């Protein structure tokens, strides 16, 4: 008897985003084997797709959370109907274990993995649910999210039980030291590449200026990529400290819709002014100005017109960062064979590596961990302590002294 993983799909279904997915009635979960009693249901969903949408509707106001939760629910639903030929509401505990093994290497790759590991728009025919095998950390995160989905559907009366709840509880270990960061030498290679980016045309000059400012924000500010897209230049503000010195800050609304104050050091404000003047704007932003933190290149028009431009999407920002890393890696490989390991590291790096690099470098330079925590917006020192290998004015001064980009 063939296993669930080798069983051919009974219908010619292909993975498609939830937005456009059409599931045959025999696989939509309306009569799933794990369905709860209709008399106890607290949501109006009649099928698995509607049940997932009901769960996701709770997160529509937090874009990053919504995107991550939709991604994991979407992947499991597609795997269930395409690979197993069964509704999500008929999944057993054994099925969930098979799915966890599938996450380590989604096959066949042509069906499940985007070509070249690149992200494509959900409306693009090249879109796929995966960009490659999931790392152990990403696998654990997927299970955590899916467990939350199943638990909620049980609570809502849609499912009779949670097929993931039988998984053994792992003993909690101390948080591992972060490894996805750029060592100072590799970080210098990236900065050197950005500094030497071509400026032979107006568009090339605009691209180089934008890359320099984006990497400044991600590193000096420790911002998440989603935070770059969702905040504006009008959130920079200045105030005088107890000694009468002017200090600039950036109010960042980030994960969980929480606000934090990021020290806008002299370096950051210099780079901001440089970028704004390239765009034809005044050197410093005005309070509540709506100009996005990073703009599309087409936004470089007449002075004053860029404020109304839409911000770059998170996917577009990711592409800019990945292209810079790829370019720096290519430059390293052409230098000498001994640089191959550093190039390989850059080829794997993403925007979030810059945030990890910021935290690691601040800790290495003996910046108080409580200040690193507040700069990055962590909830606790336990999270911040992975970077080991107040008052606001003191935090600003220490960040100014010990966390620099040195273009």
Secondary structure, DSSP 8 states (H G I E B T S, - for coil): ---TTTS--SS------TTT----GGGSSTT-TTB--GGG--S---SHHHHHHHHHGGGTTSHHHHHHHHHHHHHHHHIIIIII-S-GGG--HHHHHHHHHHHTS-SSHHHHB-GGG----TTSTT--SBSS---HHHHHHHHHHHHHHHHHHHHTTSBS--TTTTS------------SS--HHHHHHHHHHHHT---SSHHHHHHHHHHHHHHHHHHHS---HHHHHH-BGGGEEEEE-TTS-EEEEEEEE-GGG-EEEEEE-HHHHHHHHHHHHHTT--SS--TT---BSSB-GGG--STTSGGGS-B--HHHHHHHHHHHHHHHHHHHHHH-GGGHHHHHHHHH--HHHHHHHHHHHHHHTT--HHHHHHHHT-SSHHHHGGG----HHHHHHHHHHH-----
